[in-house]
Amino acid sequence: MSEETLWVKDVEMGKMVGLTPTAQDDLGSITFAMLPKVGKEIKIGDPIVELEAEKAVVEYDSPVTGVVVSINEEAEKNPKLLDEKDAWLYIVK
């Protein structure tokens, strides 16, 4: 399921994780985002992100292992940003 809902991209800081267009379509307009804390150690399959939207409330499992080094703080404050193309959630190193 993660491959259909979350993408992973190599970036300078590590691995960036974001929402696929499929996940965005399934959710509809996102109204709330609970992202992991910076410094949190995670493993593949750990529940990591919770999103509330007009069509569903979903908890996503991490597709990567590592330590969270950055989160999309702007999206946490303004979840509508996660409706945009290439919306990212967090970066793991």
N, C-alpha and C positions, 0 to 999 in steps of 0.2 A: 504493500500500500504506500509506503514512503516514497517510492520512485514516482508514483503518480501525483503525489501531493507536495513533496519537498524536493527542491533541487540543491545540488552541492557544487560549488565552484571554487577552484583554487585561487586565492588572493594572497597578497604580500604577507598579511597577518596570519594566514592559516587557511581554513576551509570555511567559506561563507555558505550559510543555509538560508533558503528562501522558499516562498510559495510558488508552486507551478500554476499556470493558467487553469488547469483542471481543478485544483484546490480552490482557487478564487471563484470559479464558476459554481462549484458545489456549495460554497459558503454564502455567496451573495455579498451584500455590503457588510463589511466587518465593523463591529461596534465596540469591541473590547479585546485587548491583547495582553496576556500575561506571559512575559518572556523570562528566560532564566537569568539568574544573577551572575554578574561578571565574577569569575573565579571559581564557579561551580564546575566540579569534575563530572563528566557525563560519559556514558557508554552507549554504543549502538543499541537502540531499543528502549532506552530510558525515556519515560514521559518527560517532555521538555518544554512544550509550548501549549498554551490553552488560548483558543480564539473563540469569541462569541460573534455571531453574525445573524443576519435576518433569517437564514435558512437552517442554521445548526449551531450547536456548541460542540467544539471538537478539541480533543487533546491529541497532539502529535508526538510521536516517538522520534528520538534523534536518529538520523541516518549516519552519524559520525561519532567517533570517540575522541575525547580530549578535554581541555579546559576552556571554558567560555572566556574569551578575551575581549569581546565587544558585543553589544546588543544594539538594535536599532531603537535608540531612545526616543527619537522623534515619532516613530510608529507606535510606541507604547503610550505616548501622550496623545497622539492623533491617529487612532487605528485605521481611519479611512485611507491613509497612505499605503496600507497593505492591499488595497484594491487595485493599485497601480501595477503596471507591467514591471517585471523583475524585482518585485518587492522582496527585501531580505529581512531576516529575523535576527540572526546572531552569527558570530564568527568563533570558531573553535581552533585552538592550536594544539 
